Amino acid sequence: MTFFKDTWIVFSRAMRLSLQNPLWVIIGISQPILYLALFGPLLQAIAGAPGFPPGDAWQIFVPGLLVQLGVFGGFFVGFGIIAEWRAGVIERMLVSPASRTALIAGRVLRDVIVLIVQAIILVVCAMFFGLSVPFIAIVLGLIIIAMLGASASFFSYAMALAVKSEDAFAPIVNSIALPILLLSGILLPMSLAPVWLQTLSDINPFKHVVTAIRAVFRNEIVTGEVGLGVGIAIALVLIAAFVGTRSFANQTK
């Protein structure tokens, strides 16, 4: 019970800070919507090309944007904890009796809630462009995105506490996030890529998460693609939670 109480306290504080400064939430959703409006219509023109996956252009494009939202939104939350560390907030929290796991879990919970709100807004906007997806598929897609965003947030906090500098943290995040996203086929399906690029993308776990959400949006829920993507998302959350929790615990040493 203490863990859940501590997590709620940390979550409430983090959420209040986000509500007091909603600019980052607005910025986070604006970029995917711009992609939706400016790039989506171009993708419709090649939807019938050889190698294009099953489903219409929006069922292929929107899941990629959701993954982009989860990865970028999660990886960049570390900037906030660097500022808190510099202000002495983290040090004061660490000398409290609060659970070390709760200190990071509360923050990640806030990040996931913000991500889900942004994802819902994106899906609703996509429906005006022509996206047609069953409600259950949307719910399952949001669950997968929530796990993906949680893993990115855990990793981000761990990296931020390791470097404790925005100047060092920014290039690290960009050098990790950009290859992950480019090789996951968020904008164009990797089935359109040459063989060597497809082989390289198969190593990227996020590519399989994108493929799983696309299958879910086609209402193909009970498939091997979905099972693999969900399994990878769960594994990423567990690994990231372990790494993030250890990073908080190591701050006391």
FIKOLZA-1660 file (N, C-alpha, C; in steps of 0.1 Angstrom, whole numbers, plus 5000, padded with zeros to 4 digits):
% residues 253
   i   px   py   pz ch aa at
   1 5008 4988 5000  A  M  N
   1 5000 5000 5000  A  M CA
   1 5009 5013 5000  A  M  C
   2 5020 5012 5007  A  T  N
   2 5029 5024 5007  A  T CA
   2 5034 5027 4994  A  T  C
   3 5037 5017 4986  A  F  N
   3 5042 5020 4972  A  F CA
   3 5031 5027 4964  A  F  C
   4 5019 5023 4964  A  F  N
   4 5008 5029 4957  A  F CA
   4 5005 5043 4962  A  F  C
   5 5006 5045 4975  A  K  N
   5 5004 5059 4980  A  K CA
   5 5015 5068 4976  A  K  C
   6 5027 5063 4977  A  D  N
   6 5039 5072 4972  A  D CA
   6 5038 5075 4957  A  D  C
   7 5034 5065 4950  A  T  N
   7 5033 5067 4935  A  T CA
   7 5023 5077 4932  A  T  C
   8 5011 5077 4939  A  W  N
   8 5000 5086 4937  A  W CA
   8 5005 5100 4941  A  W  C
   9 5012 5102 4952  A  I  N
   9 5017 5115 4956  A  I CA
   9 5027 5121 4945  A  I  C
  10 5036 5113 4940  A  V  N
  10 5045 5117 4930  A  V CA
  10 5038 5120 4917  A  V  C
  11 5028 5112 4913  A  F  N
  11 5020 5114 4901  A  F CA
  11 5012 5127 4902  A  F  C
  12 5006 5129 4914  A  S  N
  12 4998 5142 4916  A  S CA
  12 5006 5154 4914  A  S  C
  13 5018 5154 4920  A  R  N
  13 5027 5165 4919  A  R CA
  13 5031 5168 4905  A  R  C
  14 5035 5157 4898  A  A  N
  14 5040 5158 4884  A  A CA
  14 5029 5163 4875  A  A  C
  15 5016 5158 4877  A  M  N
  15 5005 5162 4869  A  M CA
  15 5002 5176 4871  A  M  C
  16 5003 5181 4883  A  R  N
  16 5000 5195 4886  A  R CA
  16 5010 5204 4879  A  R  C
  17 5022 5200 4878  A  L  N
  17 5032 5208 4871  A  L CA
  17 5029 5208 4856  A  L  C
  18 5025 5197 4851  A  S  N
  18 5021 5196 4837  A  S CA
  18 5009 5205 4833  A  S  C
  19 4999 5205 4842  A  L  N
  19 4987 5213 4840  A  L CA
  19 4990 5228 4841  A  L  C
  20 5000 5231 4849  A  Q  N
  20 5004 5245 4851  A  Q CA
  20 5012 5250 4838  A  Q  C
  21 5018 5241 4831  A  N  N
  21 5025 5245 4819  A  N CA
  21 5021 5235 4808  A  N  C
  22 5010 5237 4802  A  P  N
  22 5005 5227 4792  A  P CA
  22 5011 5229 4778  A  P  C
  23 5021 5238 4777  A  L  N
  23 5027 5241 4764  A  L CA
  23 5034 5229 4758  A  L  C
  24 5041 5221 4767  A  W  N
  24 5047 5209 4762  A  W CA
  24 5037 5199 4756  A  W  C
  25 5026 5198 4763  A  V  N
  25 5015 5188 4758  A  V CA
  25 5011 5193 4744  A  V  C
  26 5009 5206 4742  A  I  N
  26 5004 5211 4729  A  I CA
  26 5014 5209 4719  A  I  C
  27 5027 5212 4722  A  I  N
  27 5038 5210 4712  A  I CA
  27 5039 5195 4709  A  I  C
  28 5037 5186 4718  A  G  N
  28 5039 5172 4716  A  G CA
  28 5029 5167 4706  A  G  C
  29 5016 5172 4706  A  I  N
  29 5006 5167 4697  A  I CA
  29 5006 5175 4684  A  I  C
  30 5012 5187 4683  A  S  N
  30 5011 5195 4671  A  S CA
  30 5019 5188 4660  A  S  C
  31 5031 5183 4663  A  Q  N
  31 5039 5177 4652  A  Q CA
  31 5033 5165 4645  A  Q  C
  32 5027 5155 4653  A  P  N
  32 5020 5144 4646  A  P CA
  32 5008 5149 4638  A  P  C
  33 5001 5159 4642  A  I  N
  33 4989 5164 4635  A  I CA
  33 4994 5171 4622  A  I  C
  34 5006 5178 4622  A  L  N
  34 5011 5183 4610  A  L CA
  34 5015 5173 4600  A  L  C
  35 5021 5162 4605  A  Y  N
  35 5024 5150 4596  A  Y CA
  35 5011 5145 4591  A  Y  C
  36 5001 5144 4599  A  L  N
  36 4988 5138 4595  A  L CA
  36 4982 5147 4583  A  L  C
  37 4983 5160 4585  A  A  N
  37 4977 5169 4575  A  A CA
  37 4985 5170 4562  A  A  C
  38 4998 5171 4564  A  L  N
  38 5007 5174 4553  A  L CA
  38 5013 5162 4546  A  L  C
  39 5015 5151 4553  A  F  N
  39 5021 5139 4547  A  F CA
  39 5011 5128 4544  A  F  C
  40 5001 5127 4552  A  G  N
  40 4991 5117 4550  A  G CA
  40 4985 5116 4536  A  G  C
  41 4980 5128 4530  A  P  N
  41 4975 5127 4516  A  P CA
  41 4985 5122 4506  A  P  C
  42 4998 5125 4508  A  L  N
  42 5008 5120 4499  A  L CA
  42 5008 5104 4499  A  L  C
  43 5007 5099 4511  A  L  N
  43 5007 5084 4513  A  L CA
  43 4996 5078 4506  A  L  C
  44 4984 5084 4505  A  Q  N
  44 4973 5079 4499  A  Q CA
  44 4975 5076 4484  A  Q  C
  45 4984 5084 4478  A  A  N
  45 4987 5082 4464  A  A CA
  45 4995 5069 4461  A  A  C
  46 5002 5064 4471  A  I  N
  46 5010 5052 4469  A  I CA
  46 5005 5040 4476  A  I  C
  47 4992 5041 4481  A  A  N
  47 4986 5030 4489  A  A CA
  47 4985 5018 4480  A  A  C
  48 4983 5019 4467  A  G  N
  48 4981 5007 4459  A  G CA
  48 4994 5002 4453  A  G  C
  49 5005 5008 4456  A  A  N
  49 5018 5004 4450  A  A CA
  49 5022 4990 4454  A  A  C
  50 5029 4983 4446  A  P  N
  50 5034 4969 4449  A  P CA
  50 5042 4969 4462  A  P  C
  51 5040 4960 4471  A  G  N
  51 5047 4960 4484  A  G CA
  51 5040 4967 4495  A  G  C
  52 5030 4975 4492  A  F  N
  52 5023 4983 4503  A  F CA
  52 5015 4973 4511  A  F  C
  53 5016 4974 4524  A  P  N
  53 5009 4965 4533  A  P CA
  53 4994 4965 4531  A  P  C
  54 4987 4955 4536  A  P  N
  54 4972 4955 4536  A  P CA
  54 4966 4967 4544  A  P  C
  55 4955 4971 4540  A  G  N
  55 4948 4982 4547  A  G CA
  55 4950 4995 4539  A  G  C
  56 4941 5005 4543  A  D  N
  56 4942 5018 4536  A  D CA
  56 4954 5026 4541  A  D  C
  57 4956 5038 4535  A  A  N
  57 4967 5046 4539  A  A CA
  57 4967 5051 4553  A  A  C
  58 4955 5054 4558  A  W  N
  58 4954 5059 4572  A  W CA
  58 4956 5048 4582  A  W  C
  59 4952 5036 4579  A  Q  N
  59 4955 5025 4588  A  Q CA
  59 4969 5021 4589  A  Q  C
  60 4977 5025 4579  A  I  N
  60 4991 5023 4579  A  I CA
  60 4999 5035 4585  A  I  C
  61 4994 5047 4582  A  F  N
  61 5001 5059 4586  A  F CA
  61 4999 5063 4601  A  F  C
  62 4986 5062 4606  A  V  N
  62 4983 5067 4619  A  V CA
  62 4990 5058 4630  A  V  C
  63 4991 5045 4629  A  P  N
  63 4999 5038 4639  A  P CA
  63 5013 5042 4640  A  P  C
  64 5019 5046 4628  A  G  N
  64 5033 5051 4628  A  G CA
  64 5034 5064 4636  A  G  C
  65 5024 5072 4634  A  L  N
  65 5024 5085 4641  A  L CA
  65 5022 5083 4656  A  L  C
  66 5014 5073 4660  A  L  N
  66 5012 5070 4674  A  L CA
  66 5026 5065 4680  A  L  C
  67 5033 5057 4673  A  V  N
  67 5046 5053 4678  A  V CA
  67 5056 5064 4679  A  V  C
  68 5055 5073 4669  A  Q  N
  68 5064 5085 4670  A  Q CA
  68 5061 5093 4682  A  Q  C
  69 5048 5095 4684  A  L  N
  69 5043 5103 4696  A  L CA
  69 5048 5096 4709  A  L  C
  70 5047 5083 4710  A  G  N
  70 5051 5076 4722  A  G CA
  70 5066 5077 4724  A  G  C
  71 5074 5074 4714  A  V  N
  71 5089 5074 4715  A  V CA
  71 5094 5088 4718  A  V  C
  72 5091 5098 4710  A  F  N
  72 5096 5111 4712  A  F CA
  72 5091 5117 4725  A  F  C
  73 5078 5115 4727  A  G  N
  73 5072 5121 4739  A  G CA
  73 5079 5115 4752  A  G  C
  74 5082 5102 4751  A  G  N
  74 5088 5095 4763  A  G CA
  74 5103 5098 4764  A  G  C
  75 5110 5098 4753  A  F  N
  75 5124 5101 4754  A  F CA
  75 5128 5115 4759  A  F  C
  76 5120 5124 4757  A  F  N
  76 5123 5138 4760  A  F CA
  76 5119 5143 4774  A  F  C
  77 5112 5134 4781  A  V  N
  77 5108 5138 4795  A  V CA
  77 5120 5139 4804  A  V  C
  78 5131 5134 4801  A  G  N
  78 5143 5135 4809  A  G CA
  78 5148 5149 4812  A  G  C
  79 5144 5158 4803  A  F  N
  79 5149 5172 4805  A  F CA
  79 5143 5177 4818  A  F  C
  80 5130 5174 4821  A  G  N
  80 5124 5179 4833  A  G CA
  80 5131 5174 4845  A  G  C
  81 5135 5161 4846  A  I  N
  81 5141 5156 4858  A  I CA
  81 5155 5162 4860  A  I  C
  82 5162 5166 4849  A  I  N
  82 5175 5172 4850  A  I CA
  82 5173 5186 4857  A  I  C
  83 5163 5193 4854  A  A  N
  83 5160 5206 4860  A  A CA
  83 5157 5204 4875  A  A  C
  84 5149 5193 4878  A  E  N
  84 5146 5190 4892  A  E CA
  84 5158 5186 4900  A  E  C
  85 5167 5178 4894  A  W  N
  85 5180 5174 4900  A  W CA
  85 5188 5187 4904  A  W  C
  86 5189 5196 4894  A  R  N
  86 5197 5208 4896  A  R CA
  86 5191 5217 4907  A  R  C
  87 5178 5217 4908  A  A  N
  87 5171 5225 4919  A  A CA
  87 5171 5218 4932  A  A  C
  88 5176 5206 4933  A  G  N
  88 5177 5199 4946  A  G CA
  88 5164 5191 4949  A  G  C
  89 5154 5191 4940  A  V  N
  89 5142 5184 4943  A  V CA
  89 5144 5169 4944  A  V  C
  90 5152 5163 4935  A  I  N
  90 5155 5149 4936  A  I CA
  90 5162 5145 4948  A  I  C
  91 5172 5153 4952  A  E  N
  91 5179 5150 4965  A  E CA
  91 5170 5150 4977  A  E  C
  92 5161 5159 4978  A  R  N
  92 5151 5159 4989  A  R CA
  92 5142 5147 4989  A  R  C
  93 5138 5143 4977  A  M  N
  93 5129 5131 4976  A  M CA
  93 5137 5119 4980  A  M  C
  94 5149 5118 4977  A  L  N
  94 5157 5106 4980  A  L CA
  94 5160 5104 4994  A  L  C
  95 5160 5115 5002  A  V  N
  95 5162 5114 5017  A  V CA
  95 5149 5111 5024  A  V  C
  96 5138 5111 5016  A  S  N
  96 5125 5108 5022  A  S CA
  96 5123 5093 5023  A  S  C
  97 5113 5088 5031  A  P  N
  97 5111 5074 5032  A  P CA
  97 5103 5068 5020  A  P  C
  98 5101 5076 5010  A  A  N
  98 5093 5072 4998  A  A CA
  98 5100 5061 4991  A  A  C
  99 5093 5052 4985  A  S  N
  99 5099 5041 4977  A  S CA
  99 5106 5046 4965  A  S  C
 100 5118 5041 4962  A  R  N
 100 5126 5046 4951  A  R CA
 100 5118 5042 4938  A  R  C
 101 5112 5031 4938  A  T  N
 101 5104 5027 4926  A  T CA
 101 5092 5037 4924  A  T  C
 102 5086 5041 4935  A  A  N
 102 5075 5050 4934  A  A CA
 102 5079 5064 4928  A  A  C
 103 5091 5068 4932  A  L  N
 103 5096 5081 4927  A  L CA
 103 5097 5082 4912  A  L  C
 104 5100 5071 4905  A  I  N
 104 5100 5072 4891  A  I CA
 104 5087 5067 4885  A  I  C
 105 5080 5057 4892  A  A  N
 105 5067 5052 4887  A  A CA
 105 5057 5063 4886  A  A  C
 106 5057 5072 4896  A  G  N
 106 5047 5083 4896  A  G CA
 106 5049 5092 4884  A  G  C
 107 5061 5095 4881  A  R  N
 107 5064 5104 4869  A  R CA
 107 5061 5097 4856  A  R  C
 108 5064 5084 4855  A  V  N
 108 5061 5077 4843  A  V CA
 108 5046 5076 4841  A  V  C
 109 5038 5074 4852  A  L  N
 109 5024 5073 4851  A  L CA
 109 5018 5087 4846  A  L  C
 110 5024 5098 4850  A  R  N
 110 5020 5111 4845  A  R CA
 110 5023 5111 4830  A  R  C
 111 5034 5107 4826  A  D  N
 111 5038 5107 4812  A  D CA
 111 5029 5098 4803  A  D  C
 112 5025 5087 4808  A  V  N
 112 5016 5078 4801  A  V CA
 112 5002 5084 4800  A  V  C
 113 4997 5091 4810  A  I  N
 113 4984 5097 4809  A  I CA
 113 4984 5108 4799  A  I  C
 114 4994 5116 4799  A  V  N
 114 4996 5127 4789  A  V CA
 114 4996 5121 4775  A  V  C
 115 5004 5110 4774  A  L  N
 115 5005 5104 4760  A  L CA
 115 4992 5099 4756  A  L  C
 116 4984 5092 4764  A  I  N
 116 4971 5087 4760  A  I CA
 116 4962 5098 4756  A  I  C
 117 4962 5109 4763  A  V  N
 117 4954 5121 4759  A  V CA
 117 4958 5126 4745  A  V  C
 118 4971 5127 4743  A  Q  N
 118 4976 5131 4730  A  Q CA
 118 4972 5121 4719  A  Q  C
 119 4973 5108 4722  A  A  N
 119 4970 5098 4712  A  A CA
 119 4956 5098 4708  A  A  C
 120 4947 5100 4718  A  I  N
 120 4933 5101 4715  A  I CA
 120 4929 5113 4706  A  I  C
 121 4936 5124 4709  A  I  N
 121 4934 5136 4700  A  I CA
 121 4938 5133 4686  A  I  C
 122 4949 5126 4685  A  L  N
 122 4955 5123 4672  A  L CA
 122 4945 5114 4664  A  L  C
 123 4940 5103 4671  A  V  N
 123 4931 5094 4664  A  V CA
 123 4918 5101 4660  A  V  C
 124 4913 5109 4669  A  V  N
 124 4901 5116 4665  A  V CA
 124 4903 5125 4653  A  V  C
 125 4914 5133 4653  A  C  N
 125 4917 5141 4641  A  C CA
 125 4919 5132 4629  A  C  C
 126 4925 5121 4630  A  A  N
 126 4927 5112 4618  A  A CA
 126 4913 5107 4613  A  A  C
 127 4903 5106 4621  A  M  N
 127 4890 5101 4617  A  M CA
 127 4884 5111 4607  A  M  C
 128 4887 5124 4609  A  F  N
 128 4882 5134 4600  A  F CA
 128 4889 5134 4587  A  F  C
 129 4901 5128 4586  A  F  N
 129 4908 5126 4574  A  F CA
 129 4903 5113 4566  A  F  C
 130 4897 5104 4574  A  G  N
 130 4892 5092 4567  A  G CA
 130 4896 5079 4574  A  G  C
 131 4902 5080 4586  A  L  N
 131 4905 5068 4593  A  L CA
 131 4893 5061 4598  A  L  C
 132 4892 5048 4596  A  S  N
 132 4880 5040 4600  A  S CA
 132 4886 5028 4608  A  S  C
 133 4884 5028 4621  A  V  N
 133 4889 5017 4629  A  V CA
 133 4879 5013 4640  A  V  C
 134 4877 5000 4642  A  P  N
 134 4868 4996 4653  A  P CA
 134 4872 5001 4666  A  P  C
 135 4863 5003 4675  A  F  N
 135 4866 5009 4688  A  F CA
 135 4875 5000 4696  A  F  C
 136 4873 4987 4696  A  I  N
 136 4882 4978 4703  A  I CA
 136 4896 4978 4698  A  I  C
 137 4898 4981 4685  A  A  N
 137 4911 4982 4679  A  A CA
 137 4918 4994 4684  A  A  C
 138 4911 5005 4686  A  I  N
 138 4916 5018 4691  A  I CA
 138 4921 5015 4705  A  I  C
 139 4913 5009 4713  A  V  N
 139 4916 5006 4727  A  V CA
 139 4929 4998 4728  A  V  C
 140 4930 4987 4721  A  L  N
 140 4942 4979 4721  A  L CA
 140 4954 4986 4716  A  L  C
 141 4952 4994 4706  A  G  N
 141 4963 5002 4701  A  G CA
 141 4968 5012 4711  A  G  C
 142 4959 5018 4719  A  L  N
 142 4963 5028 4729  A  L CA
 142 4971 5021 4740  A  L  C
 143 4967 5008 4744  A  I  N
 143 4973 5001 4754  A  I CA
 143 4988 4998 4750  A  I  C
 144 4990 4994 4737  A  I  N
 144 5003 4991 4732  A  I CA
 144 5012 5004 4733  A  I  C
 145 5006 5015 4728  A  I  N
 145 5013 5028 4728  A  I CA
 145 5016 5032 4743  A  I  C
 146 5007 5029 4752  A  A  N
 146 5010 5033 4766  A  A CA
 146 5022 5025 4771  A  A  C
 147 5023 5012 4768  A  M  N
 147 5035 5004 4772  A  M CA
 147 5048 5010 4765  A  M  C
 148 5047 5013 4753  A  L  N
 148 5058 5018 4746  A  L CA
 148 5063 5032 4752  A  L  C
 149 5053 5041 4754  A  G  N
 149 5056 5053 4760  A  G CA
 149 5062 5052 4774  A  G  C
 150 5057 5042 4782  A  A  N
 150 5062 5040 4796  A  A CA
 150 5077 5036 4795  A  A  C
 151 5080 5027 4786  A  S  N
 151 5094 5022 4785  A  S CA
 151 5103 5033 4780  A  S  C
 152 5099 5042 4771  A  A  N
 152 5107 5053 4767  A  A CA
 152 5109 5063 4778  A  A  C
 153 5099 5065 4787  A  S  N
 153 5100 5074 4798  A  S CA
 153 5110 5069 4808  A  S  C
 154 5109 5056 4812  A  F  N
 154 5118 5050 4821  A  F CA
 154 5133 5051 4816  A  F  C
 155 5135 5048 4804  A  F  N
 155 5148 5049 4798  A  F CA
 155 5153 5064 4798  A  F  C
 156 5144 5073 4795  A  S  N
 156 5148 5087 4795  A  S CA
 156 5152 5092 4808  A  S  C
 157 5145 5089 4819  A  Y  N
 157 5148 5093 4832  A  Y CA
 157 5162 5087 4836  A  Y  C
 158 5164 5074 4832  A  A  N
 158 5177 5068 4836  A  A CA
 158 5188 5075 4829  A  A  C
 159 5187 5078 4816  A  M  N
 159 5197 5085 4809  A  M CA
 159 5200 5099 4815  A  M  C
 160 5189 5106 4818  A  A  N
 160 5190 5120 4823  A  A CA
 160 5197 5120 4836  A  A  C
 161 5194 5111 4845  A  L  N
 161 5201 5110 4858  A  L CA
 161 5215 5106 4857  A  L  C
 162 5218 5099 4846  A  A  N
 162 5232 5094 4844  A  A CA
 162 5241 5106 4839  A  A  C
 163 5236 5115 4830  A  V  N
 163 5244 5125 4825  A  V CA
 163 5242 5139 4832  A  V  C
 164 5230 5141 4837  A  K  N
 164 5227 5153 4845  A  K CA
 164 5231 5166 4838  A  K  C
 165 5229 5166 4825  A  S  N
 165 5232 5178 4817  A  S CA
 165 5224 5178 4804  A  S  C
 166 5217 5189 4802  A  E  N
 166 5209 5190 4790  A  E CA
 166 5218 5190 4777  A  E  C
 167 5230 5196 4778  A  D  N
 167 5239 5196 4766  A  D CA
 167 5243 5182 4762  A  D  C
 168 5244 5173 4772  A  A  N
 168 5248 5159 4769  A  A CA
 168 5236 5151 4766  A  A  C
 169 5225 5153 4773  A  F  N
 169 5213 5145 4771  A  F CA
 169 5207 5147 4757  A  F  C
 170 5206 5159 4752  A  A  N
 170 5199 5161 4739  A  A CA
 170 5206 5153 4728  A  A  C
 171 5219 5154 4725  A  P  N
 171 5224 5145 4714  A  P CA
 171 5223 5130 4717  A  P  C
 172 5223 5126 4729  A  I  N
 172 5221 5112 4732  A  I CA
 172 5207 5107 4728  A  I  C
 173 5197 5115 4732  A  V  N
 173 5183 5112 4728  A  V CA
 173 5181 5112 4713  A  V  C
 174 5187 5122 4706  A  N  N
 174 5185 5123 4692  A  N CA
 174 5192 5111 4685  A  N  C
 175 5204 5108 4689  A  S  N
 175 5211 5097 4683  A  S CA
 175 5205 5084 4685  A  S  C
 176 5197 5082 4695  A  I  N
 176 5189 5070 4698  A  I CA
 176 5176 5070 4691  A  I  C
 177 5168 5081 4692  A  A  N
 177 5154 5081 4688  A  A CA
 177 5153 5081 4672  A  A  C
 178 5162 5089 4666  A  L  N
 178 5161 5090 4651  A  L CA
 178 5163 5077 4644  A  L  C
 179 5174 5069 4647  A  P  N
 179 5175 5056 4640  A  P CA
 179 5164 5047 4643  A  P  C
 180 5159 5047 4656  A  I  N
 180 5148 5038 4659  A  I CA
 180 5136 5041 4651  A  I  C
 181 5132 5054 4650  A  L  N
 181 5120 5058 4642  A  L CA
 181 5122 5056 4627  A  L  C
 182 5133 5059 4622  A  L  N
 182 5135 5058 4607  A  L CA
 182 5135 5043 4603  A  L  C
 183 5140 5034 4612  A  L  N
 183 5140 5020 4609  A  L CA
 183 5127 5013 4613  A  L  C
 184 5118 5020 4619  A  S  N
 184 5105 5013 4623  A  S CA
 184 5094 5015 4613  A  S  C
 185 5097 5023 4602  A  G  N
 185 5087 5025 4592  A  G CA
 185 5075 5033 4596  A  G  C
 186 5077 5043 4604  A  I  N
 186 5066 5051 4609  A  I CA
 186 5059 5059 4598  A  I  C
 187 5067 5064 4588  A  L  N
 187 5061 5072 4577  A  L CA
 187 5058 5064 4565  A  L  C
 188 5068 5056 4561  A  L  N
 188 5066 5047 4549  A  L CA
 188 5068 5032 4554  A  L  C
 189 5060 5023 4551  A  P  N
 189 5062 5009 4555  A  P CA
 189 5075 5004 4550  A  P  C
 190 5082 4996 4558  A  M  N
 190 5095 4991 4555  A  M CA
 190 5094 4980 4544  A  M  C
 191 5082 4975 4541  A  S  N
 191 5080 4966 4530  A  S CA
 191 5083 4972 4516  A  S  C
 192 5083 4986 4516  A  L  N
 192 5087 4993 4504  A  L CA
 192 5102 4995 4502  A  L  C
 193 5109 4992 4513  A  A  N
 193 5123 4995 4513  A  A CA
 193 5131 4983 4506  A  A  C
 194 5144 4986 4502  A  P  N
 194 5152 4975 4496  A  P CA
 194 5155 4965 4507  A  P  C
 195 5159 4953 4502  A  V  N
 195 5161 4941 4511  A  V CA
 195 5170 4944 4522  A  V  C
 196 5181 4951 4520  A  W  N
 196 5191 4953 4530  A  W CA
 196 5185 4962 4541  A  W  C
 197 5177 4972 4537  A  L  N
 197 5171 4980 4547  A  L CA
 197 5160 4973 4555  A  L  C
 198 5153 4964 4549  A  Q  N
 198 5143 4956 4556  A  Q CA
 198 5149 4947 4566  A  Q  C
 199 5161 4941 4562  A  T  N
 199 5168 4933 4571  A  T CA
 199 5173 4940 4583  A  T  C
 200 5178 4953 4581  A  L  N
 200 5182 4961 4592  A  L CA
 200 5171 4965 4601  A  L  C
 201 5159 4968 4595  A  S  N
 201 5148 4972 4603  A  S CA
 201 5142 4960 4612  A  S  C
 202 5144 4948 4607  A  D  N
 202 5139 4936 4615  A  D CA
 202 5146 4935 4628  A  D  C
 203 5158 4941 4629  A  I  N
 203 5165 4941 4642  A  I CA
 203 5159 4951 4652  A  I  C
 204 5152 4961 4647  A  N  N
 204 5146 4971 4655  A  N CA
 204 5133 4966 4661  A  N  C
 205 5133 4965 4675  A  P  N
 205 5121 4960 4681  A  P CA
 205 5108 4969 4679  A  P  C
 206 5111 4982 4677  A  F  N
 206 5100 4992 4675  A  F CA
 206 5093 4990 4662  A  F  C
 207 5100 4984 4652  A  K  N
 207 5093 4981 4640  A  K CA
 207 5082 4971 4641  A  K  C
 208 5085 4961 4650  A  H  N
 208 5075 4951 4652  A  H CA
 208 5063 4956 4660  A  H  C
 209 5065 4966 4669  A  V  N
 209 5054 4972 4676  A  V CA
 209 5045 4980 4666  A  V  C
 210 5052 4987 4656  A  V  N
 210 5044 4994 4646  A  V CA
 210 5036 4985 4638  A  V  C
 211 5042 4974 4634  A  T  N
 211 5035 4963 4626  A  T CA
 211 5023 4958 4634  A  T  C
 212 5025 4956 4647  A  A  N
 212 5014 4950 4655  A  A CA
 212 5002 4960 4656  A  A  C
 213 5005 4973 4658  A  I  N
 213 4994 4983 4658  A  I CA
 213 4987 4984 4645  A  I  C
 214 4995 4983 4634  A  R  N
 214 4988 4983 4621  A  R CA
 214 4979 4972 4619  A  R  C
 215 4983 4960 4623  A  A  N
 215 4975 4948 4623  A  A CA
 215 4962 4950 4631  A  A  C
 216 4964 4956 4643  A  V  N
 216 4952 4958 4652  A  V CA
 216 4943 4968 4645  A  V  C
 217 4948 4978 4639  A  F  N
 217 4939 4988 4632  A  F CA
 217 4932 4982 4620  A  F  C
 218 4937 4971 4615  A  R  N
 218 4930 4964 4604  A  R CA
 218 4920 4954 4610  A  R  C
 219 4919 4954 4623  A  N  N
 219 4910 4945 4631  A  N CA
 219 4915 4930 4630  A  N  C
 220 4928 4928 4628  A  E  N
 220 4935 4915 4628  A  E CA
 220 4942 4914 4641  A  E  C
 221 4934 4911 4652  A  I  N
 221 4939 4911 4665  A  I CA
 221 4946 4899 4669  A  I  C
 222 4940 4887 4666  A  V  N
 222 4947 4875 4670  A  V CA
 222 4956 4870 4659  A  V  C
 223 4968 4875 4658  A  T  N
 223 4977 4871 4648  A  T CA
 223 4991 4871 4655  A  T  C
 224 5000 4864 4647  A  G  N
 224 5014 4863 4652  A  G CA
 224 5021 4877 4653  A  G  C
 225 5018 4886 4643  A  E  N
 225 5023 4899 4643  A  E CA
 225 5020 4907 4656  A  E  C
 226 5007 4906 4660  A  V  N
 226 5002 4913 4672  A  V CA
 226 5009 4907 4684  A  V  C
 227 5009 4894 4685  A  G  N
 227 5015 4887 4696  A  G CA
 227 5030 4891 4698  A  G  C
 228 5037 4892 4687  A  L  N
 228 5051 4895 4688  A  L CA
 228 5053 4910 4692  A  L  C
 229 5045 4919 4687  A  G  N
 229 5046 4933 4690  A  G CA
 229 5042 4935 4705  A  G  C
 230 5032 4929 4710  A  V  N
 230 5028 4931 4724  A  V CA
 230 5038 4925 4733  A  V  C
 231 5044 4913 4729  A  G  N
 231 5054 4907 4737  A  G CA
 231 5067 4916 4738  A  G  C
 232 5070 4922 4727  A  I  N
 232 5082 4931 4727  A  I CA
 232 5079 4944 4736  A  I  C
 233 5067 4949 4735  A  A  N
 233 5063 4961 4743  A  A CA
 233 5063 4958 4758  A  A  C
 234 5059 4946 4762  A  I  N
 234 5059 4942 4776  A  I CA
 234 5074 4940 4780  A  I  C
 235 5082 4934 4772  A  A  N
 235 5096 4932 4776  A  A CA
 235 5103 4945 4777  A  A  C
 236 5100 4955 4768  A  L  N
 236 5106 4968 4769  A  L CA
 236 5102 4975 4782  A  L  C
 237 5090 4974 4786  A  V  N
 237 5085 4981 4799  A  V CA
 237 5093 4974 4811  A  V  C
 238 5094 4961 4811  A  L  N
 238 5100 4955 4822  A  L CA
 238 5115 4958 4823  A  L  C
 239 5122 4958 4812  A  I  N
 239 5136 4961 4812  A  I CA
 239 5138 4976 4816  A  I  C
 240 5130 4985 4810  A  A  N
 240 5131 4999 4812  A  A CA
 240 5128 5002 4827  A  A  C
 241 5118 4996 4832  A  A  N
 241 5114 4998 4846  A  A CA
 241 5126 4994 4856  A  A  C
 242 5132 4983 4853  A  F  N
 242 5144 4979 4861  A  F CA
 242 5155 4989 4860  A  F  C
 243 5158 4993 4847  A  V  N
 243 5169 5003 4845  A  V CA
 243 5166 5016 4852  A  V  C
 244 5154 5021 4850  A  G  N
 244 5150 5034 4856  A  G CA
 244 5150 5034 4871  A  G  C
 245 5145 5023 4877  A  T  N
 245 5145 5022 4892  A  T CA
 245 5159 5021 4897  A  T  C
 246 5168 5014 4891  A  R  N
 246 5182 5013 4895  A  R CA
 246 5189 5026 4894  A  R  C
 247 5185 5034 4884  A  S  N
 247 5191 5048 4883  A  S CA
 247 5188 5057 4895  A  S  C
 248 5175 5056 4900  A  F  N
 248 5171 5063 4911  A  F CA
 248 5178 5058 4924  A  F  C
 249 5179 5045 4925  A  A  N
 249 5186 5039 4937  A  A CA
 249 5200 5043 4937  A  A  C
 250 5207 5044 4926  A  N  N
 250 5221 5047 4925  A  N CA
 250 5224 5061 4929  A  N  C
 251 5214 5070 4929  A  Q  N
 251 5216 5084 4932  A  Q CA
 251 5220 5086 4947  A  Q  C
 252 5217 5076 4955  A  T  N
 252 5219 5077 4970  A  T CA
 252 5233 5072 4973  A  T  C
 253 5241 5066 4963  A  K  N
 253 5254 5060 4966  A  K CA
 253 5264 5071 4964  A  K  C
% end
